Amino acid sequence: MTHRPLMTRRSALTGLGAALLAAPAILRPRPALAALTGRPFAQPDLFEGVQTGGRRVFDLAVAPGRHEFLAGVETETIGINTGFLGPILSVRSGDPLRMNVANRLAEPMTLHWHGMHLPAAADGGPHQEIAPGATWFPEWDLRQKAGTFWFHGHQHHKTAAHVWAGMAGVIRVSDDEEEALPLPRTHGVDDFTLILQDRRFDAAGQMPYAPDMHDRMAGMLGDVMLVNGQSEPVLETDTPRIRLRLLNGANGTFYRLHFADGRAFHQIASDGGLLAAPVPLADLTLAPGERAELILDLADGAATQLLAEAWGAEVQMMGSAGIRTVMDIRPRRALPAAPALPERLAELPPIPERTGETRRFKLAMSGMGMMGDFLINDAQYDHGRIDFSVPLGTVETWIWQNTTPMIHPIHIHDVQFRIVKRNGQPPAPHEAGLKDTVIVNPGEQVSLRLAFTDYADPVLPYMYHCHILEHEDAGMMGQFTVV
């Protein structure tokens, strides 16, 4: 089951119609600047850091880079230890961590550890700005279950531009519980990480961040589908079953993922780690910021394609959705079937009972149509304003109501939450695990349960915001402290 956005004709015409029809077409690469396709699938290197002073230490240099997306053209980018994107940081639950983040750009930046439970001073949000030429040294003890997390720029008013240029990477967490399961986990053999994004290129083969009004409202979308910076790569494999760790690292694009031959797959993990049991699916929608881990059986030896139906915040309206090829998957031969997946993956505790506040958040737009501002509880983000404080040790309910004609993926820093209800109904099985980003469709009300443990800071806050980066930069964000 997937939650695909709903849009009434009245709300569409009222909120978006005329502006969307007037929106300029996405510039496509000229034939001479065609995207490079058909290359062997590649993924970022696995980086285990070094043990120093009792901590696992990672040196990360954020710098201008270049990358060949289009044939014969070097596109200007931002990379982390490489030309575009960053490495996969391999860590283990319980590790004491230190990140040495060097800013080699000519402008301030931040680096946020998305999905991590950590002190506010180490969060990497807008309050941890790194000046040009400076290095930031956050430290924390890793208190996560095994899963797929990520890191990305979070400089206010520049988050979208920095991520568009390539300021992002993946964190792969392991633990004893996950390693005891008969699952694929050999990096580059049967376990593959896919950073899903899309970009648009100008006539010179560059991808400048120059959003127009439609981009600011719907999210910045491209027409060239990328996985790890490649367009339509080919993954060849010799194993009967593979694991795909998926990250939607796009600025504003939602992807409904499915396979060209209609084959089913199993989802085994969501944002914060393993689900209680494998969930059989025929398709899966991922919003910007969300992650999922899938198991795909290939024992029959038949090739397939991973496809993505893509749309922005305007909710698949007026022909906005399109089908893109993510990559080809080609088994080299048929193989005996892999053993059955375990019936149970993880012991997820019951959703905790509320002990603290129930807070309500209204997602809204001011003004008319596409010209309005994005608001949470009738306010835009103010860097100097703490919206509220949460007492340490409490469990709260946060209820999100979307009154806009657009879809909003809501991300909350510091915690992995549980979805209690979506429009009064329990979450679908693939949404019943640990989450840090949740889709809130137009007209929906989604109730979350959050436990605030371990870390308190009366001054430095955590963020909550829409993870369409253009909406975040436009002020659809708030901040809270844990005290």
C-alpha beads as a LAMMPS data file, in Angstrom:
LAMMPS data file: protein, C-alpha beads

483 atoms
482 bonds

1 atom types
1 bond types

-500.0 500.0 xlo xhi
-500.0 500.0 ylo yhi
-500.0 500.0 zlo zhi

Masses

1 110.0

Atoms # bond

1 1 1 0.000 0.000 0.000
2 1 1 1.297 3.468 -0.886
3 1 1 -0.117 6.856 -0.009
4 1 1 -0.488 8.656 -3.319
5 1 1 -1.511 12.293 -3.115
6 1 1 -5.099 13.326 -3.685
7 1 1 -6.212 16.537 -5.379
8 1 1 -9.722 17.770 -6.007
9 1 1 -10.536 19.702 -9.158
10 1 1 -11.681 22.668 -7.087
11 1 1 -8.525 22.927 -4.983
12 1 1 -6.337 22.405 -8.043
13 1 1 -7.964 25.203 -9.981
14 1 1 -8.099 27.487 -6.962
15 1 1 -4.553 26.980 -5.757
16 1 1 -2.420 26.139 -8.745
17 1 1 -4.145 25.966 -12.104
18 1 1 -3.324 29.175 -13.930
19 1 1 0.198 29.431 -12.582
20 1 1 1.010 25.814 -13.343
21 1 1 -0.217 26.138 -16.910
22 1 1 1.970 29.198 -17.274
23 1 1 5.055 27.537 -15.776
24 1 1 7.997 27.361 -18.167
25 1 1 9.006 23.987 -19.546
26 1 1 12.051 22.330 -18.016
27 1 1 15.087 22.892 -20.212
28 1 1 16.243 19.580 -21.631
29 1 1 19.831 18.837 -22.688
30 1 1 20.419 19.413 -26.375
31 1 1 21.159 16.271 -28.419
32 1 1 24.864 17.138 -28.439
33 1 1 24.763 17.204 -24.638
34 1 1 22.934 13.930 -24.068
35 1 1 23.090 12.313 -20.659
36 1 1 25.594 9.475 -20.345
37 1 1 23.576 6.281 -20.075
38 1 1 24.335 2.577 -19.971
39 1 1 27.454 2.817 -17.825
40 1 1 28.114 0.129 -15.213
41 1 1 26.345 0.929 -11.961
42 1 1 28.621 2.646 -9.449
43 1 1 28.026 3.706 -5.886
44 1 1 30.002 5.875 -3.460
45 1 1 32.929 4.272 -1.684
46 1 1 32.416 2.755 1.745
47 1 1 34.387 4.894 4.218
48 1 1 35.043 3.451 7.694
49 1 1 37.046 6.381 9.089
50 1 1 39.913 5.885 11.507
51 1 1 40.060 5.098 15.222
52 1 1 41.617 8.034 17.070
53 1 1 41.424 8.863 20.760
54 1 1 38.681 6.321 21.386
55 1 1 36.452 7.654 18.611
56 1 1 35.726 6.695 15.023
57 1 1 36.804 9.811 13.122
58 1 1 35.773 10.877 9.639
59 1 1 37.540 13.646 7.720
60 1 1 35.050 15.273 5.335
61 1 1 36.094 18.101 3.023
62 1 1 33.272 19.984 1.287
63 1 1 34.639 21.649 -1.835
64 1 1 33.822 22.748 -5.383
65 1 1 33.991 19.840 -7.796
66 1 1 33.317 18.642 -11.327
67 1 1 31.367 15.659 -12.597
68 1 1 30.583 14.219 -16.032
69 1 1 26.802 13.777 -16.206
70 1 1 26.626 14.568 -19.934
71 1 1 28.863 13.163 -22.643
72 1 1 32.082 15.146 -22.919
73 1 1 31.023 17.865 -20.448
74 1 1 32.376 18.559 -16.977
75 1 1 29.626 20.100 -14.854
76 1 1 30.488 22.290 -11.877
77 1 1 29.310 20.714 -8.626
78 1 1 29.922 20.464 -4.891
79 1 1 31.425 17.257 -3.556
80 1 1 32.420 15.788 -0.211
81 1 1 35.832 14.096 -0.553
82 1 1 35.030 13.666 -4.262
83 1 1 33.626 15.567 -7.243
84 1 1 29.903 15.011 -6.593
85 1 1 28.064 13.775 -3.497
86 1 1 30.054 12.102 -0.724
87 1 1 31.126 8.716 0.599
88 1 1 29.019 6.135 2.428
89 1 1 30.051 6.406 6.064
90 1 1 30.125 2.901 7.569
91 1 1 29.463 3.008 11.320
92 1 1 28.208 0.700 14.030
93 1 1 25.586 1.258 16.706
94 1 1 27.370 2.381 19.866
95 1 1 30.337 3.939 18.056
96 1 1 31.688 7.170 19.567
97 1 1 31.899 9.424 16.482
98 1 1 33.703 12.587 15.493
99 1 1 33.226 14.349 12.172
100 1 1 35.891 16.772 10.991
101 1 1 33.944 18.861 8.465
102 1 1 36.157 21.266 6.491
103 1 1 34.464 24.019 4.477
104 1 1 36.480 24.652 1.329
105 1 1 33.725 26.667 -0.325
106 1 1 33.751 30.440 -0.661
107 1 1 30.558 30.767 1.399
108 1 1 29.203 29.566 4.756
109 1 1 27.626 26.117 4.974
110 1 1 26.346 23.514 7.404
111 1 1 26.208 19.716 7.304
112 1 1 23.207 18.017 8.927
113 1 1 23.152 14.359 10.014
114 1 1 19.639 13.497 8.836
115 1 1 17.830 10.976 11.051
116 1 1 20.466 10.946 13.784
117 1 1 19.632 11.157 17.476
118 1 1 22.351 13.448 18.807
119 1 1 22.994 16.637 20.818
120 1 1 21.623 19.840 19.297
121 1 1 25.162 21.258 19.141
122 1 1 26.148 18.412 16.769
123 1 1 22.971 18.423 14.649
124 1 1 24.338 20.476 11.762
125 1 1 21.274 22.641 11.281
126 1 1 21.271 26.390 10.600
127 1 1 22.803 27.140 14.024
128 1 1 26.023 25.213 13.302
129 1 1 27.293 27.395 10.476
130 1 1 30.843 26.691 9.199
131 1 1 32.676 29.717 7.815
132 1 1 34.748 29.468 4.617
133 1 1 38.099 27.903 5.450
134 1 1 36.938 26.692 8.864
135 1 1 36.494 23.148 10.197
136 1 1 33.693 21.941 12.487
137 1 1 34.273 19.036 14.890
138 1 1 30.936 17.583 16.118
139 1 1 31.081 14.536 18.388
140 1 1 28.377 12.150 19.579
141 1 1 27.845 8.525 20.574
142 1 1 25.835 6.675 17.946
143 1 1 22.449 5.643 19.380
144 1 1 20.755 4.284 16.260
145 1 1 19.498 0.921 15.185
146 1 1 20.933 -0.505 11.965
147 1 1 19.677 1.452 8.981
148 1 1 20.350 3.841 6.132
149 1 1 20.720 7.499 7.096
150 1 1 22.229 10.486 5.303
151 1 1 23.893 13.885 5.620
152 1 1 23.360 17.039 3.602
153 1 1 23.709 20.799 3.608
154 1 1 21.312 22.767 5.815
155 1 1 22.408 26.404 5.480
156 1 1 19.260 28.546 5.728
157 1 1 18.236 30.050 2.374
158 1 1 20.972 27.903 0.754
159 1 1 19.919 24.338 1.604
160 1 1 18.292 23.766 -1.778
161 1 1 21.199 25.230 -3.767
162 1 1 23.817 23.247 -1.827
163 1 1 22.015 19.912 -2.132
164 1 1 21.266 20.579 -5.825
165 1 1 25.006 21.032 -6.388
166 1 1 25.830 17.727 -4.644
167 1 1 26.281 18.357 -0.919
168 1 1 24.963 15.012 0.347
169 1 1 26.094 11.533 1.371
170 1 1 24.889 8.344 3.084
171 1 1 25.469 6.885 6.552
172 1 1 25.166 3.096 6.829
173 1 1 24.650 1.857 10.403
174 1 1 25.107 -1.795 11.401
175 1 1 24.238 -3.639 14.609
176 1 1 24.048 -7.161 16.050
177 1 1 20.305 -7.517 15.483
178 1 1 20.533 -6.863 11.755
179 1 1 23.691 -8.931 11.291
180 1 1 22.004 -11.989 12.802
181 1 1 19.477 -12.054 9.940
182 1 1 19.997 -13.931 6.637
183 1 1 19.962 -10.760 4.521
184 1 1 22.234 -9.502 1.733
185 1 1 24.796 -7.091 3.199
186 1 1 28.025 -7.329 1.146
187 1 1 28.614 -3.864 -0.273
188 1 1 28.895 -3.929 -4.059
189 1 1 28.052 -7.655 -4.321
190 1 1 24.476 -8.068 -3.145
191 1 1 23.951 -4.817 -1.205
192 1 1 23.688 -1.564 -3.182
193 1 1 23.096 2.053 -2.179
194 1 1 21.046 4.249 -4.527
195 1 1 20.937 8.030 -4.059
196 1 1 17.973 9.050 -6.225
197 1 1 17.947 12.588 -7.629
198 1 1 17.066 14.463 -10.800
199 1 1 18.703 17.470 -12.403
200 1 1 18.236 19.843 -15.324
201 1 1 21.073 21.162 -17.443
202 1 1 21.522 24.314 -19.501
203 1 1 22.872 24.514 -23.037
204 1 1 26.445 24.538 -21.707
205 1 1 25.899 21.337 -19.722
206 1 1 25.852 23.092 -16.355
207 1 1 23.144 22.739 -13.678
208 1 1 22.857 26.208 -12.144
209 1 1 20.444 26.602 -9.274
210 1 1 18.138 29.261 -10.705
211 1 1 14.589 28.489 -9.558
212 1 1 11.660 30.329 -11.076
213 1 1 8.348 30.916 -9.312
214 1 1 7.056 27.470 -10.266
215 1 1 10.208 25.825 -8.880
216 1 1 9.821 27.702 -5.604
217 1 1 6.239 26.546 -5.273
218 1 1 6.446 22.962 -6.559
219 1 1 10.061 22.177 -5.705
220 1 1 13.030 22.177 -8.073
221 1 1 12.622 19.250 -10.475
222 1 1 14.908 18.060 -13.237
223 1 1 14.250 15.928 -16.296
224 1 1 17.462 13.864 -16.127
225 1 1 17.078 11.015 -13.621
226 1 1 20.220 10.238 -11.639
227 1 1 21.256 7.434 -9.325
228 1 1 24.553 8.177 -7.566
229 1 1 25.190 10.834 -10.194
230 1 1 24.659 8.431 -13.116
231 1 1 21.891 8.370 -15.678
232 1 1 20.355 4.937 -16.389
233 1 1 23.300 2.784 -15.273
234 1 1 23.372 -0.994 -15.654
235 1 1 23.725 -3.228 -12.597
236 1 1 24.920 -6.761 -13.385
237 1 1 24.762 -9.300 -10.606
238 1 1 25.541 -12.943 -9.860
239 1 1 23.364 -13.300 -6.779
240 1 1 19.799 -14.625 -6.521
241 1 1 18.715 -11.786 -4.240
242 1 1 19.859 -8.191 -3.829
243 1 1 19.287 -5.451 -1.281
244 1 1 18.653 -1.908 -2.482
245 1 1 19.196 0.887 0.036
246 1 1 17.218 3.782 -1.405
247 1 1 17.541 7.454 -0.517
248 1 1 15.365 10.106 -2.108
249 1 1 17.966 12.866 -2.143
250 1 1 16.045 15.107 -4.543
251 1 1 15.210 18.733 -3.827
252 1 1 11.495 18.409 -4.461
253 1 1 10.710 15.286 -6.476
254 1 1 8.564 12.412 -5.243
255 1 1 9.283 9.004 -6.783
256 1 1 6.841 6.126 -7.113
257 1 1 9.245 3.229 -7.597
258 1 1 8.318 0.000 -9.354
259 1 1 9.780 -2.517 -11.776
260 1 1 9.117 -2.576 -15.512
261 1 1 8.046 -6.222 -15.516
262 1 1 5.686 -5.693 -12.595
263 1 1 7.615 -7.951 -10.236
264 1 1 6.963 -7.614 -6.531
265 1 1 9.599 -6.928 -3.894
266 1 1 9.816 -6.692 -0.116
267 1 1 10.498 -3.613 1.949
268 1 1 12.553 -4.497 5.015
269 1 1 13.439 -1.083 6.452
270 1 1 12.255 2.518 6.548
271 1 1 13.953 5.744 7.653
272 1 1 15.113 4.598 11.082
273 1 1 15.860 0.924 10.502
274 1 1 14.305 -2.498 10.130
275 1 1 10.571 -3.036 9.993
276 1 1 9.038 -5.690 12.225
277 1 1 8.544 -7.988 9.215
278 1 1 9.141 -7.877 5.442
279 1 1 6.328 -6.047 3.622
280 1 1 5.460 -7.290 0.093
281 1 1 4.865 -4.418 -2.342
282 1 1 4.411 -3.781 -6.043
283 1 1 5.378 -0.098 -5.774
284 1 1 6.652 2.341 -3.183
285 1 1 6.480 6.131 -3.011
286 1 1 9.448 7.962 -1.475
287 1 1 9.327 11.665 -0.642
288 1 1 12.422 13.870 -0.521
289 1 1 14.393 12.856 2.563
290 1 1 12.827 9.400 2.992
291 1 1 14.761 6.145 2.844
292 1 1 13.763 2.519 2.338
293 1 1 15.555 -0.808 2.019
294 1 1 14.188 -3.314 -0.480
295 1 1 14.859 -6.981 -1.189
296 1 1 14.558 -8.034 -4.829
297 1 1 14.638 -11.660 -5.969
298 1 1 16.517 -12.287 -9.240
299 1 1 16.890 -16.069 -9.197
300 1 1 14.861 -16.426 -12.404
301 1 1 17.667 -14.704 -14.318
302 1 1 15.305 -12.263 -16.030
303 1 1 16.466 -8.694 -16.516
304 1 1 14.309 -5.810 -15.330
305 1 1 14.332 -2.047 -14.956
306 1 1 13.748 0.012 -11.858
307 1 1 11.385 2.808 -12.874
308 1 1 10.300 5.987 -11.104
309 1 1 7.112 7.910 -11.678
310 1 1 8.116 11.426 -10.680
311 1 1 6.192 14.497 -9.595
312 1 1 6.571 17.572 -7.426
313 1 1 4.574 19.218 -4.679
314 1 1 1.861 20.132 -7.175
315 1 1 0.634 16.557 -6.740
316 1 1 0.719 14.846 -10.137
317 1 1 -1.558 17.494 -11.524
318 1 1 -1.976 18.541 -15.137
319 1 1 0.504 16.063 -16.542
320 1 1 3.282 16.800 -14.042
321 1 1 4.116 13.118 -13.521
322 1 1 6.427 11.237 -15.861
323 1 1 8.108 7.840 -15.942
324 1 1 11.905 7.759 -15.727
325 1 1 14.260 4.809 -15.934
326 1 1 16.367 4.634 -12.778
327 1 1 18.575 1.714 -13.821
328 1 1 18.728 -1.626 -15.580
329 1 1 19.210 -4.743 -13.433
330 1 1 20.680 -7.701 -15.305
331 1 1 21.336 -11.052 -13.635
332 1 1 24.113 -12.851 -15.452
333 1 1 22.316 -16.193 -15.175
334 1 1 19.475 -17.997 -13.445
335 1 1 20.287 -19.316 -9.992
336 1 1 18.633 -21.496 -7.357
337 1 1 16.153 -19.493 -5.329
338 1 1 17.434 -17.825 -2.189
339 1 1 16.081 -19.074 1.150
340 1 1 12.825 -17.522 2.305
341 1 1 13.105 -14.186 4.042
342 1 1 12.762 -14.335 7.817
343 1 1 9.208 -13.833 9.019
344 1 1 10.410 -11.407 11.704
345 1 1 13.099 -8.781 11.243
346 1 1 13.155 -6.676 14.390
347 1 1 11.383 -6.396 17.699
348 1 1 9.790 -2.985 17.454
349 1 1 8.366 -1.942 20.806
350 1 1 4.764 -0.762 20.978
351 1 1 4.180 2.912 20.248
352 1 1 4.851 4.579 23.605
353 1 1 2.026 6.159 25.562
354 1 1 1.910 9.938 25.590
355 1 1 3.210 11.502 28.808
356 1 1 3.567 15.107 27.652
357 1 1 1.947 17.637 25.361
358 1 1 -0.210 17.167 22.280
359 1 1 0.944 19.751 19.753
360 1 1 -0.825 20.729 16.548
361 1 1 0.878 21.976 13.398
362 1 1 -1.034 23.547 10.524
363 1 1 0.661 23.623 7.126
364 1 1 -0.657 26.616 5.230
365 1 1 0.003 29.160 2.518
366 1 1 -0.686 32.873 2.729
367 1 1 -1.872 34.928 -0.213
368 1 1 -3.450 33.556 -3.360
369 1 1 -2.461 30.680 -5.601
370 1 1 1.232 30.259 -6.399
371 1 1 2.239 33.650 -4.950
372 1 1 1.765 32.799 -1.270
373 1 1 4.256 32.148 1.498
374 1 1 4.665 28.727 3.155
375 1 1 3.719 28.725 6.824
376 1 1 3.606 26.433 9.850
377 1 1 1.023 27.575 12.395
378 1 1 0.683 30.859 10.473
379 1 1 4.372 31.740 10.862
380 1 1 7.512 31.592 8.770
381 1 1 10.854 30.478 10.173
382 1 1 12.660 33.029 12.329
383 1 1 16.256 32.122 13.143
384 1 1 16.024 33.961 16.451
385 1 1 12.700 32.524 17.604
386 1 1 12.306 29.278 19.559
387 1 1 8.781 28.081 18.785
388 1 1 8.450 25.883 21.880
389 1 1 10.390 23.734 24.350
390 1 1 9.944 20.020 25.066
391 1 1 10.719 18.647 28.542
392 1 1 13.428 15.982 28.461
393 1 1 12.086 12.494 29.110
394 1 1 8.562 13.127 27.838
395 1 1 6.618 11.439 25.042
396 1 1 4.544 13.816 22.934
397 1 1 1.928 13.618 20.192
398 1 1 2.391 15.931 17.230
399 1 1 -0.566 16.272 14.852
400 1 1 0.115 17.642 11.368
401 1 1 -2.729 19.040 9.264
402 1 1 -2.125 20.041 5.649
403 1 1 -4.455 22.842 4.554
404 1 1 -2.517 23.574 1.347
405 1 1 -3.146 22.161 -2.147
406 1 1 0.407 20.754 -2.140
407 1 1 2.025 17.670 -0.669
408 1 1 4.561 18.247 2.131
409 1 1 7.080 15.716 3.521
410 1 1 7.691 16.728 7.137
411 1 1 11.087 16.016 8.712
412 1 1 11.769 16.307 12.443
413 1 1 15.323 16.515 13.767
414 1 1 16.674 14.587 16.786
415 1 1 14.120 11.751 16.982
416 1 1 12.839 8.728 15.137
417 1 1 9.066 8.895 15.566
418 1 1 6.195 6.491 15.037
419 1 1 3.091 7.216 12.963
420 1 1 0.001 6.715 15.132
421 1 1 -2.777 7.587 12.691
422 1 1 -3.129 8.778 9.105
423 1 1 -6.583 10.329 8.662
424 1 1 -7.757 8.395 11.690
425 1 1 -6.470 5.044 10.435
426 1 1 -3.412 3.064 11.555
427 1 1 -0.355 3.411 9.308
428 1 1 0.231 0.965 6.475
429 1 1 2.735 -1.785 7.353
430 1 1 5.600 -0.123 5.453
431 1 1 5.043 3.079 7.500
432 1 1 4.706 1.352 10.863
433 1 1 8.424 1.400 11.731
434 1 1 10.821 4.131 12.787
435 1 1 10.474 7.320 10.747
436 1 1 11.977 10.793 10.627
437 1 1 10.195 12.056 7.492
438 1 1 6.497 11.623 6.755
439 1 1 4.318 12.517 3.778
440 1 1 1.354 14.753 4.598
441 1 1 -0.943 14.950 1.581
442 1 1 -3.367 17.822 0.888
443 1 1 -6.273 17.676 3.318
444 1 1 -4.616 14.990 5.454
445 1 1 -4.101 14.861 9.188
446 1 1 -1.206 12.705 10.420
447 1 1 -0.566 11.977 14.088
448 1 1 2.962 11.161 15.329
449 1 1 4.353 9.947 18.646
450 1 1 7.815 11.207 19.654
451 1 1 9.980 10.308 22.650
452 1 1 12.596 12.863 23.731
453 1 1 15.478 11.203 25.559
454 1 1 19.174 11.628 26.312
455 1 1 19.917 15.174 25.160
456 1 1 18.851 18.593 26.422
457 1 1 20.061 22.085 25.549
458 1 1 18.230 25.237 26.698
459 1 1 19.777 27.382 23.953
460 1 1 20.468 25.396 20.788
461 1 1 17.391 24.089 18.958
462 1 1 16.405 21.311 16.608
463 1 1 14.419 21.924 13.403
464 1 1 11.122 20.656 12.012
465 1 1 10.355 21.507 8.413
466 1 1 9.058 20.515 5.015
467 1 1 11.747 18.541 3.182
468 1 1 10.915 20.052 -0.171
469 1 1 14.034 22.153 0.070
470 1 1 12.550 25.150 -1.717
471 1 1 9.735 25.199 0.867
472 1 1 12.242 24.892 3.712
473 1 1 14.324 27.782 2.386
474 1 1 11.140 29.833 1.969
475 1 1 10.407 29.501 5.679
476 1 1 8.281 26.351 6.110
477 1 1 10.347 25.489 9.160
478 1 1 10.286 25.906 12.921
479 1 1 12.588 25.106 15.819
480 1 1 12.293 23.679 19.304
481 1 1 14.560 23.035 22.255
482 1 1 14.652 20.050 24.582
483 1 1 15.088 21.222 28.188

Bonds

1 1 1 2
2 1 2 3
3 1 3 4
4 1 4 5
5 1 5 6
6 1 6 7
7 1 7 8
8 1 8 9
9 1 9 10
10 1 10 11
11 1 11 12
12 1 12 13
13 1 13 14
14 1 14 15
15 1 15 16
16 1 16 17
17 1 17 18
18 1 18 19
19 1 19 20
20 1 20 21
21 1 21 22
22 1 22 23
23 1 23 24
24 1 24 25
25 1 25 26
26 1 26 27
27 1 27 28
28 1 28 29
29 1 29 30
30 1 30 31
31 1 31 32
32 1 32 33
33 1 33 34
34 1 34 35
35 1 35 36
36 1 36 37
37 1 37 38
38 1 38 39
39 1 39 40
40 1 40 41
41 1 41 42
42 1 42 43
43 1 43 44
44 1 44 45
45 1 45 46
46 1 46 47
47 1 47 48
48 1 48 49
49 1 49 50
50 1 50 51
51 1 51 52
52 1 52 53
53 1 53 54
54 1 54 55
55 1 55 56
56 1 56 57
57 1 57 58
58 1 58 59
59 1 59 60
60 1 60 61
61 1 61 62
62 1 62 63
63 1 63 64
64 1 64 65
65 1 65 66
66 1 66 67
67 1 67 68
68 1 68 69
69 1 69 70
70 1 70 71
71 1 71 72
72 1 72 73
73 1 73 74
74 1 74 75
75 1 75 76
76 1 76 77
77 1 77 78
78 1 78 79
79 1 79 80
80 1 80 81
81 1 81 82
82 1 82 83
83 1 83 84
84 1 84 85
85 1 85 86
86 1 86 87
87 1 87 88
88 1 88 89
89 1 89 90
90 1 90 91
91 1 91 92
92 1 92 93
93 1 93 94
94 1 94 95
95 1 95 96
96 1 96 97
97 1 97 98
98 1 98 99
99 1 99 100
100 1 100 101
101 1 101 102
102 1 102 103
103 1 103 104
104 1 104 105
105 1 105 106
106 1 106 107
107 1 107 108
108 1 108 109
109 1 109 110
110 1 110 111
111 1 111 112
112 1 112 113
113 1 113 114
114 1 114 115
115 1 115 116
116 1 116 117
117 1 117 118
118 1 118 119
119 1 119 120
120 1 120 121
121 1 121 122
122 1 122 123
123 1 123 124
124 1 124 125
125 1 125 126
126 1 126 127
127 1 127 128
128 1 128 129
129 1 129 130
130 1 130 131
131 1 131 132
132 1 132 133
133 1 133 134
134 1 134 135
135 1 135 136
136 1 136 137
137 1 137 138
138 1 138 139
139 1 139 140
140 1 140 141
141 1 141 142
142 1 142 143
143 1 143 144
144 1 144 145
145 1 145 146
146 1 146 147
147 1 147 148
148 1 148 149
149 1 149 150
150 1 150 151
151 1 151 152
152 1 152 153
153 1 153 154
154 1 154 155
155 1 155 156
156 1 156 157
157 1 157 158
158 1 158 159
159 1 159 160
160 1 160 161
161 1 161 162
162 1 162 163
163 1 163 164
164 1 164 165
165 1 165 166
166 1 166 167
167 1 167 168
168 1 168 169
169 1 169 170
170 1 170 171
171 1 171 172
172 1 172 173
173 1 173 174
174 1 174 175
175 1 175 176
176 1 176 177
177 1 177 178
178 1 178 179
179 1 179 180
180 1 180 181
181 1 181 182
182 1 182 183
183 1 183 184
184 1 184 185
185 1 185 186
186 1 186 187
187 1 187 188
188 1 188 189
189 1 189 190
190 1 190 191
191 1 191 192
192 1 192 193
193 1 193 194
194 1 194 195
195 1 195 196
196 1 196 197
197 1 197 198
198 1 198 199
199 1 199 200
200 1 200 201
201 1 201 202
202 1 202 203
203 1 203 204
204 1 204 205
205 1 205 206
206 1 206 207
207 1 207 208
208 1 208 209
209 1 209 210
210 1 210 211
211 1 211 212
212 1 212 213
213 1 213 214
214 1 214 215
215 1 215 216
216 1 216 217
217 1 217 218
218 1 218 219
219 1 219 220
220 1 220 221
221 1 221 222
222 1 222 223
223 1 223 224
224 1 224 225
225 1 225 226
226 1 226 227
227 1 227 228
228 1 228 229
229 1 229 230
230 1 230 231
231 1 231 232
232 1 232 233
233 1 233 234
234 1 234 235
235 1 235 236
236 1 236 237
237 1 237 238
238 1 238 239
239 1 239 240
240 1 240 241
241 1 241 242
242 1 242 243
243 1 243 244
244 1 244 245
245 1 245 246
246 1 246 247
247 1 247 248
248 1 248 249
249 1 249 250
250 1 250 251
251 1 251 252
252 1 252 253
253 1 253 254
254 1 254 255
255 1 255 256
256 1 256 257
257 1 257 258
258 1 258 259
259 1 259 260
260 1 260 261
261 1 261 262
262 1 262 263
263 1 263 264
264 1 264 265
265 1 265 266
266 1 266 267
267 1 267 268
268 1 268 269
269 1 269 270
270 1 270 271
271 1 271 272
272 1 272 273
273 1 273 274
274 1 274 275
275 1 275 276
276 1 276 277
277 1 277 278
278 1 278 279
279 1 279 280
280 1 280 281
281 1 281 282
282 1 282 283
283 1 283 284
284 1 284 285
285 1 285 286
286 1 286 287
287 1 287 288
288 1 288 289
289 1 289 290
290 1 290 291
291 1 291 292
292 1 292 293
293 1 293 294
294 1 294 295
295 1 295 296
296 1 296 297
297 1 297 298
298 1 298 299
299 1 299 300
300 1 300 301
301 1 301 302
302 1 302 303
303 1 303 304
304 1 304 305
305 1 305 306
306 1 306 307
307 1 307 308
308 1 308 309
309 1 309 310
310 1 310 311
311 1 311 312
312 1 312 313
313 1 313 314
314 1 314 315
315 1 315 316
316 1 316 317
317 1 317 318
318 1 318 319
319 1 319 320
320 1 320 321
321 1 321 322
322 1 322 323
323 1 323 324
324 1 324 325
325 1 325 326
326 1 326 327
327 1 327 328
328 1 328 329
329 1 329 330
330 1 330 331
331 1 331 332
332 1 332 333
333 1 333 334
334 1 334 335
335 1 335 336
336 1 336 337
337 1 337 338
338 1 338 339
339 1 339 340
340 1 340 341
341 1 341 342
342 1 342 343
343 1 343 344
344 1 344 345
345 1 345 346
346 1 346 347
347 1 347 348
348 1 348 349
349 1 349 350
350 1 350 351
351 1 351 352
352 1 352 353
353 1 353 354
354 1 354 355
355 1 355 356
356 1 356 357
357 1 357 358
358 1 358 359
359 1 359 360
360 1 360 361
361 1 361 362
362 1 362 363
363 1 363 364
364 1 364 365
365 1 365 366
366 1 366 367
367 1 367 368
368 1 368 369
369 1 369 370
370 1 370 371
371 1 371 372
372 1 372 373
373 1 373 374
374 1 374 375
375 1 375 376
376 1 376 377
377 1 377 378
378 1 378 379
379 1 379 380
380 1 380 381
381 1 381 382
382 1 382 383
383 1 383 384
384 1 384 385
385 1 385 386
386 1 386 387
387 1 387 388
388 1 388 389
389 1 389 390
390 1 390 391
391 1 391 392
392 1 392 393
393 1 393 394
394 1 394 395
395 1 395 396
396 1 396 397
397 1 397 398
398 1 398 399
399 1 399 400
400 1 400 401
401 1 401 402
402 1 402 403
403 1 403 404
404 1 404 405
405 1 405 406
406 1 406 407
407 1 407 408
408 1 408 409
409 1 409 410
410 1 410 411
411 1 411 412
412 1 412 413
413 1 413 414
414 1 414 415
415 1 415 416
416 1 416 417
417 1 417 418
418 1 418 419
419 1 419 420
420 1 420 421
421 1 421 422
422 1 422 423
423 1 423 424
424 1 424 425
425 1 425 426
426 1 426 427
427 1 427 428
428 1 428 429
429 1 429 430
430 1 430 431
431 1 431 432
432 1 432 433
433 1 433 434
434 1 434 435
435 1 435 436
436 1 436 437
437 1 437 438
438 1 438 439
439 1 439 440
440 1 440 441
441 1 441 442
442 1 442 443
443 1 443 444
444 1 444 445
445 1 445 446
446 1 446 447
447 1 447 448
448 1 448 449
449 1 449 450
450 1 450 451
451 1 451 452
452 1 452 453
453 1 453 454
454 1 454 455
455 1 455 456
456 1 456 457
457 1 457 458
458 1 458 459
459 1 459 460
460 1 460 461
461 1 461 462
462 1 462 463
463 1 463 464
464 1 464 465
465 1 465 466
466 1 466 467
467 1 467 468
468 1 468 469
469 1 469 470
470 1 470 471
471 1 471 472
472 1 472 473
473 1 473 474
474 1 474 475
475 1 475 476
476 1 476 477
477 1 477 478
478 1 478 479
479 1 479 480
480 1 480 481
481 1 481 482
482 1 482 483
